[in-house]
Amino acid sequence: MATNKVLWMILWGLSIVFFSGCGSNSQNGDVKSAPIENAVSEELHQAQCDLLANANEQLANINQKVRDLNVKIKDKGGKLTDAQNAALDDFEAKQISINKRMHEIKNIKEADWESFKASFEKDLEEINAAIDNILKEF
């Protein structure tokens, strides 16, 4: 059961990486053709794109670690301790939260941007540390 959860998390994470690019060519064309109200909006858009690109890169690395974990779980016979299951459940909850917030990046208003960015980057660091700790236990 835990192996299925981890595999599901991998597939979900990979789908986020593939479908969460920082705008397609048509979106970029719309931005260029629309009148630019001010430079701050353009800077915010660029910051959003940068954060999204960074998140996609980090999630790709995390997904590789999850694949490594799946191999270790399989080699161990698929049996996990209660502590390991709890750690995986916590990891999964954090990953779900990050994935939801990735879809919100483009909709964050300028007034809320710094707070959102700081908390999002902190959560990315925490989920990366969580998967590293889980891997160490195996």
NORNORJO-V636271 format. One line per field, one symbol per residue. phi: phi as a letter, one per 20 degrees, with the letter a starting at -180 (. if undefined). burial: + if it has 24 or more other ideal C-beta (glycine too) atoms within 12 Angstrom, else -. Layout:
BEGIN
phi=???
burial=???
END
This chain:
BEGIN
phi=.fffffffffffffffffddfenefffffffffffefaffffffgffffffffffffffffffffffffgfffffenmecffffffffffgffffffffffffegfdffgfefffffffffffffffffffffffffe
burial=-++-+++-++-++--++--+-+---------------------++-++--++-+++-+++-++-+++-++-++------+---+--++--++-++--++-++--++-+----+--++--++-++--++-++--++--+
END
